Amino acid sequence: AYITNINPDVKIQKLTISAGTAGADFSKEIKEEISEPCRLSAIKSQITETLKQFPNVKNVVISVDGETGALEP
């Protein structure tokens, strides 16, 4: 069984891959109901490790409504 820490209302607004870096932009719902830093870390890890499964992705940049660093504590 698989579980996720990501709110089911979250939308991927844009996904790009360029020069080994995946850029994933999510809707603001990704920040809802995150009160514990460990849950935030789990969400970031889940996104990063999922994208790094692709051989051409070495780095991942996560943004929310175009703002990078939006998931930092």
Predicted model as a PDB file, atoms N, CA, C, CB and O in Angstrom, pLDDT in the B-factor column:
MODEL        1                                                                  
ATOM      1  N   ALA A   1       0.833  -1.184   0.000  1.00 74.00           N  
ATOM      2  CA  ALA A   1       0.000   0.000   0.000  1.00 74.00           C  
ATOM      3  C   ALA A   1       0.873   1.242   0.000  1.00 74.00           C  
ATOM      4  CB  ALA A   1      -0.945   0.001   1.205  1.00 74.00           C  
ATOM      5  O   ALA A   1       1.898   1.298   0.680  1.00 74.00           O  
ATOM      6  N   TYR A   2       0.460   2.221  -0.761  1.00 78.00           N  
ATOM      7  CA  TYR A   2       1.180   3.486  -0.838  1.00 78.00           C  
ATOM      8  C   TYR A   2       0.411   4.548  -0.066  1.00 78.00           C  
ATOM      9  CB  TYR A   2       1.389   3.920  -2.310  1.00 78.00           C  
ATOM     10  O   TYR A   2      -0.820   4.549  -0.048  1.00 78.00           O  
ATOM     11  N   ILE A   3       1.144   5.443   0.565  1.00 83.00           N  
ATOM     12  CA  ILE A   3       0.514   6.581   1.243  1.00 83.00           C  
ATOM     13  C   ILE A   3       1.187   7.850   0.747  1.00 83.00           C  
ATOM     14  CB  ILE A   3       0.622   6.457   2.807  1.00 83.00           C  
ATOM     15  O   ILE A   3       2.286   7.808   0.194  1.00 83.00           O  
ATOM     16  N   THR A   4       0.524   8.971   0.949  1.00 87.00           N  
ATOM     17  CA  THR A   4       1.085  10.256   0.566  1.00 87.00           C  
ATOM     18  C   THR A   4       0.829  11.270   1.662  1.00 87.00           C  
ATOM     19  CB  THR A   4       0.494  10.739  -0.768  1.00 87.00           C  
ATOM     20  O   THR A   4      -0.159  11.182   2.391  1.00 87.00           O  
ATOM     21  N   ASN A   5       1.723  12.226   1.769  1.00 86.00           N  
ATOM     22  CA  ASN A   5       1.558  13.343   2.698  1.00 86.00           C  
ATOM     23  C   ASN A   5       0.995  14.561   1.983  1.00 86.00           C  
ATOM     24  CB  ASN A   5       2.893  13.692   3.363  1.00 86.00           C  
ATOM     25  O   ASN A   5       0.784  15.607   2.597  1.00 86.00           O  
ATOM     26  N   ILE A   6       0.756  14.424   0.691  1.00 90.00           N  
ATOM     27  CA  ILE A   6       0.294  15.553  -0.113  1.00 90.00           C  
ATOM     28  C   ILE A   6      -1.228  15.604  -0.116  1.00 90.00           C  
ATOM     29  CB  ILE A   6       0.832  15.454  -1.556  1.00 90.00           C  
ATOM     30  O   ILE A   6      -1.900  14.601  -0.354  1.00 90.00           O  
ATOM     31  N   ASN A   7      -1.752  16.789   0.154  1.00 88.00           N  
ATOM     32  CA  ASN A   7      -3.183  17.058   0.150  1.00 88.00           C  
ATOM     33  C   ASN A   7      -3.771  16.644  -1.211  1.00 88.00           C  
ATOM     34  CB  ASN A   7      -3.464  18.570   0.447  1.00 88.00           C  
ATOM     35  O   ASN A   7      -3.199  16.995  -2.244  1.00 88.00           O  
ATOM     36  N   PRO A   8      -4.881  15.918  -1.242  1.00 91.00           N  
ATOM     37  CA  PRO A   8      -5.439  15.445  -2.516  1.00 91.00           C  
ATOM     38  C   PRO A   8      -5.939  16.561  -3.436  1.00 91.00           C  
ATOM     39  CB  PRO A   8      -6.569  14.501  -2.242  1.00 91.00           C  
ATOM     40  O   PRO A   8      -6.183  16.314  -4.617  1.00 91.00           O  
ATOM     41  N   ASP A   9      -6.095  17.781  -2.920  1.00 93.00           N  
ATOM     42  CA  ASP A   9      -6.562  18.905  -3.742  1.00 93.00           C  
ATOM     43  C   ASP A   9      -5.435  19.616  -4.483  1.00 93.00           C  
ATOM     44  CB  ASP A   9      -7.291  19.900  -2.877  1.00 93.00           C  
ATOM     45  O   ASP A   9      -5.693  20.545  -5.249  1.00 93.00           O  
ATOM     46  N   VAL A  10      -4.192  19.193  -4.267  1.00 94.00           N  
ATOM     47  CA  VAL A  10      -3.037  19.837  -4.880  1.00 94.00           C  
ATOM     48  C   VAL A  10      -3.009  19.568  -6.383  1.00 94.00           C  
ATOM     49  CB  VAL A  10      -1.736  19.347  -4.224  1.00 94.00           C  
ATOM     50  O   VAL A  10      -3.284  18.457  -6.836  1.00 94.00           O  
ATOM     51  N   LYS A  11      -2.671  20.605  -7.144  1.00 96.00           N  
ATOM     52  CA  LYS A  11      -2.541  20.483  -8.595  1.00 96.00           C  
ATOM     53  C   LYS A  11      -1.096  20.774  -8.981  1.00 96.00           C  
ATOM     54  CB  LYS A  11      -3.523  21.450  -9.335  1.00 96.00           C  
ATOM     55  O   LYS A  11      -0.463  21.666  -8.415  1.00 96.00           O  
ATOM     56  N   ILE A  12      -0.577  20.020  -9.944  1.00 97.00           N  
ATOM     57  CA  ILE A  12       0.713  20.347 -10.542  1.00 97.00           C  
ATOM     58  C   ILE A  12       0.403  21.364 -11.627  1.00 97.00           C  
ATOM     59  CB  ILE A  12       1.466  19.058 -11.118  1.00 97.00           C  
ATOM     60  O   ILE A  12      -0.288  21.058 -12.598  1.00 97.00           O  
ATOM     61  N   GLN A  13       0.914  22.566 -11.457  1.00 98.00           N  
ATOM     62  CA  GLN A  13       0.619  23.639 -12.404  1.00 98.00           C  
ATOM     63  C   GLN A  13       1.589  23.649 -13.577  1.00 98.00           C  
ATOM     64  CB  GLN A  13       0.655  24.980 -11.700  1.00 98.00           C  
ATOM     65  O   GLN A  13       1.229  24.037 -14.689  1.00 98.00           O  
ATOM     66  N   LYS A  14       2.831  23.217 -13.318  1.00 98.00           N  
ATOM     67  CA  LYS A  14       3.827  23.209 -14.385  1.00 98.00           C  
ATOM     68  C   LYS A  14       4.941  22.256 -13.996  1.00 98.00           C  
ATOM     69  CB  LYS A  14       4.385  24.638 -14.654  1.00 98.00           C  
ATOM     70  O   LYS A  14       5.352  22.203 -12.836  1.00 98.00           O  
ATOM     71  N   LEU A  15       5.426  21.507 -14.969  1.00 97.00           N  
ATOM     72  CA  LEU A  15       6.565  20.620 -14.763  1.00 97.00           C  
ATOM     73  C   LEU A  15       7.502  20.789 -15.947  1.00 97.00           C  
ATOM     74  CB  LEU A  15       6.114  19.127 -14.603  1.00 97.00           C  
ATOM     75  O   LEU A  15       7.115  20.592 -17.098  1.00 97.00           O  
ATOM     76  N   THR A  16       8.747  21.158 -15.644  1.00 97.00           N  
ATOM     77  CA  THR A  16       9.746  21.329 -16.692  1.00 97.00           C  
ATOM     78  C   THR A  16      10.986  20.529 -16.336  1.00 97.00           C  
ATOM     79  CB  THR A  16      10.095  22.824 -16.891  1.00 97.00           C  
ATOM     80  O   THR A  16      11.279  20.303 -15.162  1.00 97.00           O  
ATOM     81  N   ILE A  17      11.707  20.107 -17.356  1.00 97.00           N  
ATOM     82  CA  ILE A  17      12.992  19.450 -17.144  1.00 97.00           C  
ATOM     83  C   ILE A  17      13.971  20.085 -18.115  1.00 97.00           C  
ATOM     84  CB  ILE A  17      12.901  17.885 -17.348  1.00 97.00           C  
ATOM     85  O   ILE A  17      13.762  20.074 -19.328  1.00 97.00           O  
ATOM     86  N   SER A  18      15.050  20.644 -17.557  1.00 97.00           N  
ATOM     87  CA  SER A  18      16.049  21.305 -18.376  1.00 97.00           C  
ATOM     88  C   SER A  18      17.423  21.121 -17.741  1.00 97.00           C  
ATOM     89  CB  SER A  18      15.716  22.804 -18.548  1.00 97.00           C  
ATOM     90  O   SER A  18      17.607  21.406 -16.557  1.00 97.00           O  
ATOM     91  N   ALA A  19      18.369  20.655 -18.512  1.00 97.00           N  
ATOM     92  CA  ALA A  19      19.760  20.485 -18.060  1.00 97.00           C  
ATOM     93  C   ALA A  19      19.845  19.678 -16.764  1.00 97.00           C  
ATOM     94  CB  ALA A  19      20.419  21.853 -17.858  1.00 97.00           C  
ATOM     95  O   ALA A  19      20.638  19.997 -15.878  1.00 97.00           O  
ATOM     96  N   GLY A  20      19.028  18.637 -16.662  1.00 97.00           N  
ATOM     97  CA  GLY A  20      19.084  17.757 -15.497  1.00 97.00           C  
ATOM     98  C   GLY A  20      18.319  18.224 -14.277  1.00 97.00           C  
ATOM     99  O   GLY A  20      18.337  17.559 -13.241  1.00 97.00           O  
ATOM    100  N   THR A  21      17.639  19.373 -14.386  1.00 98.00           N  
ATOM    101  CA  THR A  21      16.868  19.901 -13.264  1.00 98.00           C  
ATOM    102  C   THR A  21      15.383  19.893 -13.601  1.00 98.00           C  
ATOM    103  CB  THR A  21      17.332  21.327 -12.905  1.00 98.00           C  
ATOM    104  O   THR A  21      14.958  20.438 -14.620  1.00 98.00           O  
ATOM    105  N   ALA A  22      14.606  19.267 -12.731  1.00 98.00           N  
ATOM    106  CA  ALA A  22      13.148  19.279 -12.875  1.00 98.00           C  
ATOM    107  C   ALA A  22      12.610  20.424 -12.035  1.00 98.00           C  
ATOM    108  CB  ALA A  22      12.508  17.908 -12.441  1.00 98.00           C  
ATOM    109  O   ALA A  22      12.971  20.579 -10.869  1.00 98.00           O  
ATOM    110  N   GLY A  23      11.759  21.208 -12.629  1.00 97.00           N  
ATOM    111  CA  GLY A  23      11.058  22.267 -11.913  1.00 97.00           C  
ATOM    112  C   GLY A  23       9.604  21.874 -11.797  1.00 97.00           C  
ATOM    113  O   GLY A  23       8.932  21.660 -12.806  1.00 97.00           O  
ATOM    114  N   ALA A  24       9.114  21.779 -10.579  1.00 97.00           N  
ATOM    115  CA  ALA A  24       7.733  21.381 -10.352  1.00 97.00           C  
ATOM    116  C   ALA A  24       7.016  22.492  -9.591  1.00 97.00           C  
ATOM    117  CB  ALA A  24       7.659  20.036  -9.574  1.00 97.00           C  
ATOM    118  O   ALA A  24       7.380  22.824  -8.463  1.00 97.00           O  
ATOM    119  N   ASP A  25       5.999  23.059 -10.223  1.00 97.00           N  
ATOM    120  CA  ASP A  25       5.231  24.138  -9.605  1.00 97.00           C  
ATOM    121  C   ASP A  25       3.865  23.605  -9.194  1.00 97.00           C  
ATOM    122  CB  ASP A  25       5.083  25.348 -10.574  1.00 97.00           C  
ATOM    123  O   ASP A  25       3.135  23.036 -10.006  1.00 97.00           O  
ATOM    124  N   PHE A  26       3.536  23.796  -7.939  1.00 96.00           N  
ATOM    125  CA  PHE A  26       2.294  23.271  -7.369  1.00 96.00           C  
ATOM    126  C   PHE A  26       1.353  24.397  -6.978  1.00 96.00           C  
ATOM    127  CB  PHE A  26       2.591  22.394  -6.155  1.00 96.00           C  
ATOM    128  O   PHE A  26       1.772  25.538  -6.786  1.00 96.00           O  
ATOM    129  N   SER A  27       0.074  24.059  -6.864  1.00 96.00           N  
ATOM    130  CA  SER A  27      -0.927  25.018  -6.395  1.00 96.00           C  
ATOM    131  C   SER A  27      -0.766  25.244  -4.896  1.00 96.00           C  
ATOM    132  CB  SER A  27      -2.358  24.522  -6.717  1.00 96.00           C  
ATOM    133  O   SER A  27      -0.138  24.445  -4.202  1.00 96.00           O  
ATOM    134  N   LYS A  28      -1.335  26.332  -4.411  1.00 93.00           N  
ATOM    135  CA  LYS A  28      -1.177  26.743  -3.012  1.00 93.00           C  
ATOM    136  C   LYS A  28      -1.686  25.713  -2.004  1.00 93.00           C  
ATOM    137  CB  LYS A  28      -1.892  28.043  -2.790  1.00 93.00           C  
ATOM    138  O   LYS A  28      -1.306  25.750  -0.834  1.00 93.00           O  
ATOM    139  N   GLU A  29      -2.532  24.810  -2.446  1.00 93.00           N  
ATOM    140  CA  GLU A  29      -3.072  23.791  -1.536  1.00 93.00           C  
ATOM    141  C   GLU A  29      -1.991  22.897  -0.944  1.00 93.00           C  
ATOM    142  CB  GLU A  29      -4.086  22.936  -2.262  1.00 93.00           C  
ATOM    143  O   GLU A  29      -2.212  22.249   0.079  1.00 93.00           O  
ATOM    144  N   ILE A  30      -0.823  22.857  -1.582  1.00 92.00           N  
ATOM    145  CA  ILE A  30       0.250  22.004  -1.065  1.00 92.00           C  
ATOM    146  C   ILE A  30       0.723  22.491   0.310  1.00 92.00           C  
ATOM    147  CB  ILE A  30       1.435  21.972  -2.054  1.00 92.00           C  
ATOM    148  O   ILE A  30       1.284  21.714   1.082  1.00 92.00           O  
ATOM    149  N   LYS A  31       0.500  23.770   0.615  1.00 87.00           N  
ATOM    150  CA  LYS A  31       0.947  24.317   1.899  1.00 87.00           C  
ATOM    151  C   LYS A  31      -0.126  24.225   2.987  1.00 87.00           C  
ATOM    152  CB  LYS A  31       1.365  25.765   1.722  1.00 87.00           C  
ATOM    153  O   LYS A  31       0.146  24.526   4.149  1.00 87.00           O  
ATOM    154  N   GLU A  32      -1.325  23.817   2.624  1.00 83.00           N  
ATOM    155  CA  GLU A  32      -2.413  23.745   3.598  1.00 83.00           C  
ATOM    156  C   GLU A  32      -2.218  22.580   4.559  1.00 83.00           C  
ATOM    157  CB  GLU A  32      -3.757  23.614   2.886  1.00 83.00           C  
ATOM    158  O   GLU A  32      -1.739  21.511   4.180  1.00 83.00           O  
ATOM    159  N   GLU A  33      -2.592  22.807   5.781  1.00 73.00           N  
ATOM    160  CA  GLU A  33      -2.573  21.785   6.829  1.00 73.00           C  
ATOM    161  C   GLU A  33      -1.182  21.223   7.108  1.00 73.00           C  
ATOM    162  CB  GLU A  33      -3.491  20.661   6.450  1.00 73.00           C  
ATOM    163  O   GLU A  33      -1.046  20.074   7.530  1.00 73.00           O  
ATOM    164  N   ILE A  34      -0.161  22.024   6.875  1.00 75.00           N  
ATOM    165  CA  ILE A  34       1.191  21.597   7.231  1.00 75.00           C  
ATOM    166  C   ILE A  34       1.573  22.340   8.502  1.00 75.00           C  
ATOM    167  CB  ILE A  34       2.223  21.875   6.066  1.00 75.00           C  
ATOM    168  O   ILE A  34       1.919  23.521   8.461  1.00 75.00           O  
ATOM    169  N   SER A  35       1.510  21.657   9.608  1.00 71.00           N  
ATOM    170  CA  SER A  35       1.864  22.294  10.870  1.00 71.00           C  
ATOM    171  C   SER A  35       3.163  21.745  11.442  1.00 71.00           C  
ATOM    172  CB  SER A  35       0.745  22.116  11.873  1.00 71.00           C  
ATOM    173  O   SER A  35       3.788  22.390  12.284  1.00 71.00           O  
ATOM    174  N   GLU A  36       3.576  20.569  11.000  1.00 76.00           N  
ATOM    175  CA  GLU A  36       4.804  19.980  11.534  1.00 76.00           C  
ATOM    176  C   GLU A  36       5.909  20.030  10.482  1.00 76.00           C  
ATOM    177  CB  GLU A  36       4.558  18.522  11.990  1.00 76.00           C  
ATOM    178  O   GLU A  36       5.674  19.715   9.315  1.00 76.00           O  
ATOM    179  N   PRO A  37       7.119  20.425  10.895  1.00 77.00           N  
ATOM    180  CA  PRO A  37       8.239  20.447   9.964  1.00 77.00           C  
ATOM    181  C   PRO A  37       8.534  19.071   9.356  1.00 77.00           C  
ATOM    182  CB  PRO A  37       9.471  20.966  10.667  1.00 77.00           C  
ATOM    183  O   PRO A  37       8.987  18.989   8.214  1.00 77.00           O  
ATOM    184  N   CYS A  38       8.282  17.994  10.103  1.00 82.00           N  
ATOM    185  CA  CYS A  38       8.564  16.659   9.563  1.00 82.00           C  
ATOM    186  C   CYS A  38       7.624  16.330   8.403  1.00 82.00           C  
ATOM    187  CB  CYS A  38       8.433  15.593  10.668  1.00 82.00           C  
ATOM    188  O   CYS A  38       8.023  15.629   7.474  1.00 82.00           O  
ATOM    189  N   ARG A  39       6.396  16.819   8.441  1.00 84.00           N  
ATOM    190  CA  ARG A  39       5.466  16.579   7.327  1.00 84.00           C  
ATOM    191  C   ARG A  39       5.913  17.366   6.100  1.00 84.00           C  
ATOM    192  CB  ARG A  39       4.012  16.972   7.722  1.00 84.00           C  
ATOM    193  O   ARG A  39       5.831  16.867   4.978  1.00 84.00           O  
ATOM    194  N   LEU A  40       6.381  18.584   6.307  1.00 87.00           N  
ATOM    195  CA  LEU A  40       6.902  19.380   5.208  1.00 87.00           C  
ATOM    196  C   LEU A  40       8.092  18.680   4.568  1.00 87.00           C  
ATOM    197  CB  LEU A  40       7.301  20.778   5.695  1.00 87.00           C  
ATOM    198  O   LEU A  40       8.200  18.622   3.343  1.00 87.00           O  
ATOM    199  N   SER A  41       8.968  18.157   5.383  1.00 88.00           N  
ATOM    200  CA  SER A  41      10.134  17.418   4.891  1.00 88.00           C  
ATOM    201  C   SER A  41       9.706  16.184   4.108  1.00 88.00           C  
ATOM    202  CB  SER A  41      11.045  17.010   6.058  1.00 88.00           C  
ATOM    203  O   SER A  41      10.295  15.865   3.076  1.00 88.00           O  
ATOM    204  N   ALA A  42       8.684  15.490   4.594  1.00 89.00           N  
ATOM    205  CA  ALA A  42       8.191  14.288   3.911  1.00 89.00           C  
ATOM    206  C   ALA A  42       7.612  14.639   2.542  1.00 89.00           C  
ATOM    207  CB  ALA A  42       7.124  13.577   4.769  1.00 89.00           C  
ATOM    208  O   ALA A  42       7.819  13.901   1.579  1.00 89.00           O  
ATOM    209  N   ILE A  43       6.899  15.743   2.443  1.00 92.00           N  
ATOM    210  CA  ILE A  43       6.312  16.173   1.169  1.00 92.00           C  
ATOM    211  C   ILE A  43       7.416  16.505   0.169  1.00 92.00           C  
ATOM    212  CB  ILE A  43       5.387  17.399   1.375  1.00 92.00           C  
ATOM    213  O   ILE A  43       7.377  16.057  -0.977  1.00 92.00           O  
ATOM    214  N   LYS A  44       8.396  17.289   0.606  1.00 93.00           N  
ATOM    215  CA  LYS A  44       9.507  17.653  -0.282  1.00 93.00           C  
ATOM    216  C   LYS A  44      10.269  16.418  -0.738  1.00 93.00           C  
ATOM    217  CB  LYS A  44      10.463  18.628   0.421  1.00 93.00           C  
ATOM    218  O   LYS A  44      10.631  16.308  -1.910  1.00 93.00           O  
ATOM    219  N   SER A  45      10.511  15.499   0.168  1.00 93.00           N  
ATOM    220  CA  SER A  45      11.226  14.269  -0.163  1.00 93.00           C  
ATOM    221  C   SER A  45      10.427  13.415  -1.141  1.00 93.00           C  
ATOM    222  CB  SER A  45      11.528  13.470   1.106  1.00 93.00           C  
ATOM    223  O   SER A  45      10.983  12.858  -2.088  1.00 93.00           O  
ATOM    224  N   GLN A  46       9.135  13.318  -0.908  1.00 94.00           N  
ATOM    225  CA  GLN A  46       8.277  12.518  -1.781  1.00 94.00           C  
ATOM    226  C   GLN A  46       8.318  13.049  -3.216  1.00 94.00           C  
ATOM    227  CB  GLN A  46       6.830  12.515  -1.255  1.00 94.00           C  
ATOM    228  O   GLN A  46       8.428  12.267  -4.160  1.00 94.00           O  
ATOM    229  N   ILE A  47       8.231  14.353  -3.383  1.00 95.00           N  
ATOM    230  CA  ILE A  47       8.269  14.958  -4.713  1.00 95.00           C  
ATOM    231  C   ILE A  47       9.646  14.755  -5.346  1.00 95.00           C  
ATOM    232  CB  ILE A  47       7.926  16.464  -4.635  1.00 95.00           C  
ATOM    233  O   ILE A  47       9.757  14.339  -6.500  1.00 95.00           O  
ATOM    234  N   THR A  48      10.688  15.054  -4.578  1.00 96.00           N  
ATOM    235  CA  THR A  48      12.057  14.957  -5.089  1.00 96.00           C  
ATOM    236  C   THR A  48      12.415  13.546  -5.510  1.00 96.00           C  
ATOM    237  CB  THR A  48      13.038  15.434  -4.046  1.00 96.00           C  
ATOM    238  O   THR A  48      12.927  13.337  -6.610  1.00 96.00           O  
ATOM    239  N   GLU A  49      12.152  12.583  -4.654  1.00 96.00           N  
ATOM    240  CA  GLU A  49      12.523  11.200  -4.969  1.00 96.00           C  
ATOM    241  C   GLU A  49      11.700  10.631  -6.121  1.00 96.00           C  
ATOM    242  CB  GLU A  49      12.353  10.322  -3.739  1.00 96.00           C  
ATOM    243  O   GLU A  49      12.192   9.804  -6.890  1.00 96.00           O  
ATOM    244  N   THR A  50      10.457  11.071  -6.240  1.00 95.00           N  
ATOM    245  CA  THR A  50       9.635  10.620  -7.366  1.00 95.00           C  
ATOM    246  C   THR A  50      10.219  11.130  -8.683  1.00 95.00           C  
ATOM    247  CB  THR A  50       8.170  11.103  -7.203  1.00 95.00           C  
ATOM    248  O   THR A  50      10.339  10.375  -9.648  1.00 95.00           O  
ATOM    249  N   LEU A  51      10.579  12.407  -8.720  1.00 97.00           N  
ATOM    250  CA  LEU A  51      11.119  12.968  -9.959  1.00 97.00           C  
ATOM    251  C   LEU A  51      12.514  12.435 -10.275  1.00 97.00           C  
ATOM    252  CB  LEU A  51      11.160  14.481  -9.868  1.00 97.00           C  
ATOM    253  O   LEU A  51      12.870  12.306 -11.447  1.00 97.00           O  
ATOM    254  N   LYS A  52      13.299  12.127  -9.264  1.00 97.00           N  
ATOM    255  CA  LYS A  52      14.650  11.620  -9.496  1.00 97.00           C  
ATOM    256  C   LYS A  52      14.662  10.179 -10.006  1.00 97.00           C  
ATOM    257  CB  LYS A  52      15.455  11.711  -8.222  1.00 97.00           C  
ATOM    258  O   LYS A  52      15.728   9.652 -10.328  1.00 97.00           O  
ATOM    259  N   GLN A  53      13.505   9.539 -10.084  1.00 97.00           N  
ATOM    260  CA  GLN A  53      13.436   8.207 -10.670  1.00 97.00           C  
ATOM    261  C   GLN A  53      13.727   8.245 -12.165  1.00 97.00           C  
ATOM    262  CB  GLN A  53      12.066   7.589 -10.418  1.00 97.00           C  
ATOM    263  O   GLN A  53      14.116   7.236 -12.752  1.00 97.00           O  
ATOM    264  N   PHE A  54      13.538   9.415 -12.783  1.00 96.00           N  
ATOM    265  CA  PHE A  54      13.796   9.564 -14.207  1.00 96.00           C  
ATOM    266  C   PHE A  54      15.291   9.793 -14.406  1.00 96.00           C  
ATOM    267  CB  PHE A  54      12.961  10.736 -14.815  1.00 96.00           C  
ATOM    268  O   PHE A  54      15.881  10.638 -13.733  1.00 96.00           O  
ATOM    269  N   PRO A  55      15.907   9.050 -15.320  1.00 96.00           N  
ATOM    270  CA  PRO A  55      17.364   9.114 -15.470  1.00 96.00           C  
ATOM    271  C   PRO A  55      17.912  10.488 -15.845  1.00 96.00           C  
ATOM    272  CB  PRO A  55      17.789   8.137 -16.498  1.00 96.00           C  
ATOM    273  O   PRO A  55      19.071  10.784 -15.554  1.00 96.00           O  
ATOM    274  N   ASN A  56      17.109  11.323 -16.479  1.00 96.00           N  
ATOM    275  CA  ASN A  56      17.602  12.640 -16.883  1.00 96.00           C  
ATOM    276  C   ASN A  56      17.384  13.720 -15.814  1.00 96.00           C  
ATOM    277  CB  ASN A  56      16.925  13.061 -18.167  1.00 96.00           C  
ATOM    278  O   ASN A  56      17.681  14.889 -16.058  1.00 96.00           O  
ATOM    279  N   VAL A  57      16.872  13.347 -14.635  1.00 98.00           N  
ATOM    280  CA  VAL A  57      16.648  14.308 -13.552  1.00 98.00           C  
ATOM    281  C   VAL A  57      17.665  14.074 -12.441  1.00 98.00           C  
ATOM    282  CB  VAL A  57      15.201  14.193 -12.999  1.00 98.00           C  
ATOM    283  O   VAL A  57      17.704  13.008 -11.826  1.00 98.00           O  
ATOM    284  N   LYS A  58      18.478  15.085 -12.202  1.00 97.00           N  
ATOM    285  CA  LYS A  58      19.490  15.019 -11.138  1.00 97.00           C  
ATOM    286  C   LYS A  58      19.148  15.940  -9.968  1.00 97.00           C  
ATOM    287  CB  LYS A  58      20.865  15.385 -11.696  1.00 97.00           C  
ATOM    288  O   LYS A  58      19.524  15.667  -8.828  1.00 97.00           O  
ATOM    289  N   ASN A  59      18.437  17.027 -10.251  1.00 97.00           N  
ATOM    290  CA  ASN A  59      18.052  18.011  -9.232  1.00 97.00           C  
ATOM    291  C   ASN A  59      16.580  18.345  -9.394  1.00 97.00           C  
ATOM    292  CB  ASN A  59      18.921  19.299  -9.334  1.00 97.00           C  
ATOM    293  O   ASN A  59      16.005  18.197 -10.472  1.00 97.00           O  
ATOM    294  N   VAL A  60      15.977  18.804  -8.289  1.00 97.00           N  
ATOM    295  CA  VAL A  60      14.566  19.168  -8.313  1.00 97.00           C  
ATOM    296  C   VAL A  60      14.391  20.520  -7.623  1.00 97.00           C  
ATOM    297  CB  VAL A  60      13.694  18.075  -7.625  1.00 97.00           C  
ATOM    298  O   VAL A  60      14.919  20.749  -6.534  1.00 97.00           O  
ATOM    299  N   VAL A  61      13.644  21.408  -8.273  1.00 96.00           N  
ATOM    300  CA  VAL A  61      13.290  22.699  -7.692  1.00 96.00           C  
ATOM    301  C   VAL A  61      11.771  22.716  -7.557  1.00 96.00           C  
ATOM    302  CB  VAL A  61      13.814  23.909  -8.575  1.00 96.00           C  
ATOM    303  O   VAL A  61      11.045  22.573  -8.540  1.00 96.00           O  
ATOM    304  N   ILE A  62      11.302  22.895  -6.321  1.00 96.00           N  
ATOM    305  CA  ILE A  62       9.867  22.904  -6.041  1.00 96.00           C  
ATOM    306  C   ILE A  62       9.425  24.346  -5.826  1.00 96.00           C  
ATOM    307  CB  ILE A  62       9.526  22.023  -4.795  1.00 96.00           C  
ATOM    308  O   ILE A  62      10.066  25.103  -5.098  1.00 96.00           O  
ATOM    309  N   SER A  63       8.314  24.717  -6.472  1.00 95.00           N  
ATOM    310  CA  SER A  63       7.754  26.047  -6.264  1.00 95.00           C  
ATOM    311  C   SER A  63       6.252  25.936  -6.027  1.00 95.00           C  
ATOM    312  CB  SER A  63       8.050  26.967  -7.474  1.00 95.00           C  
ATOM    313  O   SER A  63       5.620  24.934  -6.358  1.00 95.00           O  
ATOM    314  N   VAL A  64       5.705  26.998  -5.445  1.00 94.00           N  
ATOM    315  CA  VAL A  64       4.271  27.087  -5.192  1.00 94.00           C  
ATOM    316  C   VAL A  64       3.797  28.393  -5.815  1.00 94.00           C  
ATOM    317  CB  VAL A  64       3.937  27.023  -3.644  1.00 94.00           C  
ATOM    318  O   VAL A  64       4.264  29.470  -5.445  1.00 94.00           O  
ATOM    319  N   ASP A  65       2.875  28.294  -6.756  1.00 95.00           N  
ATOM    320  CA  ASP A  65       2.399  29.468  -7.501  1.00 95.00           C  
ATOM    321  C   ASP A  65       3.572  30.287  -8.039  1.00 95.00           C  
ATOM    322  CB  ASP A  65       1.506  30.352  -6.604  1.00 95.00           C  
ATOM    323  O   ASP A  65       3.541  31.517  -8.015  1.00 95.00           O  
ATOM    324  N   GLY A  66       4.606  29.595  -8.523  1.00 95.00           N  
ATOM    325  CA  GLY A  66       5.761  30.255  -9.128  1.00 95.00           C  
ATOM    326  C   GLY A  66       6.816  30.729  -8.154  1.00 95.00           C  
ATOM    327  O   GLY A  66       7.852  31.239  -8.580  1.00 95.00           O  
ATOM    328  N   GLU A  67       6.590  30.578  -6.865  1.00 94.00           N  
ATOM    329  CA  GLU A  67       7.532  31.053  -5.841  1.00 94.00           C  
ATOM    330  C   GLU A  67       8.404  29.909  -5.344  1.00 94.00           C  
ATOM    331  CB  GLU A  67       6.776  31.694  -4.658  1.00 94.00           C  
ATOM    332  O   GLU A  67       7.913  28.997  -4.678  1.00 94.00           O  
ATOM    333  N   THR A  68       9.702  29.951  -5.665  1.00 92.00           N  
ATOM    334  CA  THR A  68      10.606  28.926  -5.154  1.00 92.00           C  
ATOM    335  C   THR A  68      10.887  29.222  -3.682  1.00 92.00           C  
ATOM    336  CB  THR A  68      11.934  28.876  -5.982  1.00 92.00           C  
ATOM    337  O   THR A  68      10.838  30.374  -3.252  1.00 92.00           O  
ATOM    338  N   GLY A  69      11.177  28.193  -2.931  1.00 84.00           N  
ATOM    339  CA  GLY A  69      11.423  28.362  -1.499  1.00 84.00           C  
ATOM    340  C   GLY A  69      10.156  28.456  -0.683  1.00 84.00           C  
ATOM    341  O   GLY A  69      10.219  28.668   0.528  1.00 84.00           O  
ATOM    342  N   ALA A  70       9.006  28.305  -1.314  1.00 80.00           N  
ATOM    343  CA  ALA A  70       7.727  28.448  -0.614  1.00 80.00           C  
ATOM    344  C   ALA A  70       7.468  27.320   0.361  1.00 80.00           C  
ATOM    345  CB  ALA A  70       6.599  28.517  -1.607  1.00 80.00           C  
ATOM    346  O   ALA A  70       6.630  27.458   1.252  1.00 80.00           O  
ATOM    347  N   LEU A  71       8.167  26.209   0.213  1.00 80.00           N  
ATOM    348  CA  LEU A  71       7.984  25.074   1.140  1.00 80.00           C  
ATOM    349  C   LEU A  71       9.097  25.000   2.179  1.00 80.00           C  
ATOM    350  CB  LEU A  71       7.927  23.758   0.360  1.00 80.00           C  
ATOM    351  O   LEU A  71       9.296  23.961   2.807  1.00 80.00           O  
ATOM    352  N   GLU A  72       9.813  26.091   2.358  1.00 77.00           N  
ATOM    353  CA  GLU A  72      10.850  26.094   3.395  1.00 77.00           C  
ATOM    354  C   GLU A  72      10.209  26.412   4.743  1.00 77.00           C  
ATOM    355  CB  GLU A  72      11.974  27.125   3.062  1.00 77.00           C  
ATOM    356  O   GLU A  72       9.249  27.178   4.813  1.00 77.00           O  
ATOM    357  N   PRO A  73      10.744  25.821   5.815  1.00 66.00           N  
ATOM    358  CA  PRO A  73      10.155  26.072   7.148  1.00 66.00           C  
ATOM    359  C   PRO A  73      10.324  27.508   7.586  1.00 66.00           C  
ATOM    360  CB  PRO A  73      10.781  25.156   8.187  1.00 66.00           C  
ATOM    361  O   PRO A  73       9.886  27.876   8.676  1.00 66.00           O  
TER     362      PRO A  73                                                      
ENDMDL                                                                          
END                                                                             
